[in-house]
Amino acid sequence: MKHYLYLHAQSARSALLKILRQPFGNLLNLLMLAIALALPVSLYLGVSSLQQWTAKLNTTPQITLFMELSSEQADLAAVESSLKHHPRVASFRFVHKDAALKELEQRSGLNAISEGLGSNPLPHAFIVTPQALEPAMLDLLQKELSGLPMVELAQFDATWARKLHAMITLAGQLAWLLAVVFALAMVLINHNTIRMQILARQEEIAVSKLIGATDSFIRRPFLYHAAWQGGLSALLCWGLSSWLAYQANPALAEFASLYGIDAQLRSLQPLEVLGVLLGAMLLSMLGARLAADHHLRKNQPA
Amino acid sequence: MIRFDQVTKRYPGGHEALRNLSFTVESGEMVFLAGHSGAGKSTLLKLVSGIERATSGNVLVNNQNLSKLRASQLPYVRQHIGVVFQDHKILFDRTVFDNVMLPLDIIGFDRRDAQRRVRAALDKVGLAGKEKVMPIRLSGGEQQRLCIARAVVHRPSILLADEPSANLDRAYALDIMELFKSFHQVGVTVLISAHDETLMEDYGRRIIRLREGQFAA
């Protein structure tokens, strides 16, 4: 077992040395891979930063409960107590119908409304601030509140919140879609570079097979080469996306300050770096494996 | 031990290289394979090393039936065989030393042990001072010896040589034959093909004569 690990360490080392021996050509290759990785990673970072700010913004829409005109003090008390004990209600405020009328008069400048009307046409209302921002939760809460006794209507303006949420979701999905596309590109690029390498070492492979090399022995150096290529390009991509964030942040901060927000593009967290690293390595190895298998199948002796 | 049991090899296109051939080479035996080019000598050697598969019949090498072995198992059979190829199959992009190292890398020898063995093998074939030389700078005879060193460096139990004395003058060819004899003397099964029978007759070993894929009378 120890010997087996030793052999693999040996392969890993010689694959790395092979890359370092041609720094220029390999750097170009690595940059190509790093850019392919950096696009979805940057979009992902943008989206997740946006999600952080929107969480910070006080954007929770309010739900207004209009009571039926015939509701009485006891009904109001009942609604009040159920709002008080509702787990999803952050806070609420009661607006008496007389206060509402007064506010309407003030705002519209029509002092005589109440005089023209025999009685106050406005209902009592509760203005509820819910806890969750997710539209689905809000919908649920709205339905629930409208079911309270003597509540005529539970209304809230969630369209803008929905739009914002939908846009963030869309951008997030776009990031994933890009990630899938570029993952495929990663496999293809590696497939191609490894295929070239295999062609360059065709004779060595043929002779090795004749004197007893197994398929896994033939594949091993190429898999390690691809793993290094993927790993190094992931590190480059980390640097690239951090640099992008660093470049964009001053302008972004200025823009955000207009809205009184402290906005910043974040860079990859250690765990995310690890994820990108492993993902890039696996995808690269997949490309190499496909190229090697193709060659081995095509050149099967006997 | 090598045993052929009614072996026929037909190449795609219908050419029958070997026809219903049966024979046994015992462990530690040294046997010559004679016949004109096209008689089936190379095909026979390729069947032993699992480079080609028999169309029908059984090829047994060290008690393993190659005809029934899965393709993924063949490399391990080859690792116990040393082959001196007719066209040498030397890799010209690396030194003499690294050429001989290849079989040991494939088997997975410890680096230091491997280096020791490579030096011993090169010493044995008389290329001790040429470790760092690129093969292109070796003479024809030296390339032949390099190929032999590579074939024996992992101490195989069977050594196959396909026309090792072709293109060499007689004195050099005798040298090479002596080399094979020395491997035979330490217990290696040796199977050598050649079209020049005069060289073989001096050795008094068994000769398998082939003509058109069958034993010649």
Chai-1 contact restraints between the chains, C-beta under 6 A:
chainA,res_idxA,chainB,res_idxB,connection_type,confidence,min_distance_angstrom,max_distance_angstrom,comment,restraint_id
A,L7,B,G108,contact,1.0,0.0,6.0,A-B,restraint_1
A,E204,B,L91,contact,1.0,0.0,6.0,A-B,restraint_2
A,V207,B,K89,contact,1.0,0.0,6.0,A-B,restraint_3
A,I211,B,P103,contact,1.0,0.0,6.0,A-B,restraint_4
A,G212,B,P75,contact,1.0,0.0,6.0,A-B,restraint_5
A,G212,B,R78,contact,1.0,0.0,6.0,A-B,restraint_6
A,G212,B,Q79,contact,1.0,0.0,6.0,A-B,restraint_7
A,G212,B,I106,contact,1.0,0.0,6.0,A-B,restraint_8
A,A213,B,I106,contact,1.0,0.0,6.0,A-B,restraint_9
A,T214,B,P75,contact,1.0,0.0,6.0,A-B,restraint_10
A,F217,B,I106,contact,1.0,0.0,6.0,A-B,restraint_11
A,P301,B,I51,contact,1.0,0.0,6.0,A-B,restraint_12
A,A302,B,E52,contact,1.0,0.0,6.0,A-B,restraint_13
A,A302,B,R53,contact,1.0,0.0,6.0,A-B,restraint_14
